Amino acid sequence: MTHVDALVVGAGPAGSIAALVLARAGARVRLIDRARFPRDKLCGDTLNPGSLSILDRLGISAPIRARAASVTGMMVTGPGARVSADYPHGLCGVSITRRDLDLLLLNAAIDSGAHFECGVSVREPIVDSGRVKGVRVASDGHARDLRATIVVAADGRGSRLASRLHLSSYAQRPRRWAFGAYFTGVAGVKIGRAHV
C-alpha cells in the first residue's frame, strides 16, 4: 500500500475507531502503531454508558460486552476521600482491560478495511506547503516515508506528531508516576457480565 487517503497514527481506541469510520466511508486507510498487539496499557479499564452507546451505534459493542464485566457506577478513593456515584436510570458501563479492548477495536478497524502495521515508530511529520502530508517512520531498523491525503494523530498524550508540530507540550515538573493493580474479593464491589 503506497499512498493512502488517511494515515492514522496510534491504534488505541481513538485511532482504531477513526480508522474504522474512515474505512467504512470508503477511504483507503493505513493504521500504524509502535506497539505489537495485544499489548498491556495502564488505564482505568472502564467504559462509561456514553462510550458504550457510541460503540453500539458503530455496531461493535457485542464482543466488548461479551468479554467485559458490567459496572453500575464508580468509586474514586484517595487519602482521606471517597466519592461514589451510580449511573442513573439503570444504565451500565463495563470493565475491560485495555489489552482486550484495544485488540477488539483494532480487529473491528481491520475488518472494516483498514490496513494495519505494528512495530512502526513515527520519527517526524512530513510537512509540505504548510500541510502534513505524511510521516517519517522506522520499523525493523529501516526508515521510510508514509504519505497520505490526511494524517490523524491518535498517538496519545506523548504524541510525537503533536510535539514536533508545536501543537502540545507538557510541563517537566511536577513529575508523575502511575501504577495499576487488579484485586479480587474487594468488599462493596458488585461485578457481573455485561448484557448484549
C-alpha positions, 0 to 999 in steps of 0.5 A: 500500500503506497499512498493512502487517503488517511494515515492514522497514527496510534491504534488505541481506541481513538485511532482504531475507531477513526480508522474504522469510520474512515474505512467504512466511508470508503477511504483507503486507510493505513493504521500504524502503531509502535506497539505489537498487539495485544499489548498491556496499557495502564488505564482505568479499564472502564467504559462509561454508558456514553462510550458504550452507546457510541460503540453500539451505534458503530455496531461493535459493542457485542464482543466488548460486552461479551468479554467485559464485566458490567459496572453500575457506577464508580468509586474514586478513593484517595487519602482521606476521600471517597466519592461514589456515584451510580449511573442513573436510570439503570444504565451500565458501563463495563470493565475491560482491560485495555489489552482486550479492548484495544485488540477488539477495536483494532480487529473491528478497524481491520475488518472494516478495511483498514490496513494495519502495521505494528512495530512502526515508530513515527520519527517526524511529520512530513510537512509540505506547503504548510500541510502534513502530508505524511510521516517519517517512520522506522520499523525493523531498523529501516526508515521510510516515508508514509504519505497520505491525503490526511494524517490523524494523530491518535498517538496519545498524550506523548504524541510525537506528531503533536510535539514536533508540530508545536501543537502540545507540550507538557510541563517537566515538573511536577513529575508523575508516576502511575501504577495499576493493580487488579484485586479480587474479593474487594468488599462493596464491589458488585461485578457481573457480565455485561448484557448484549 
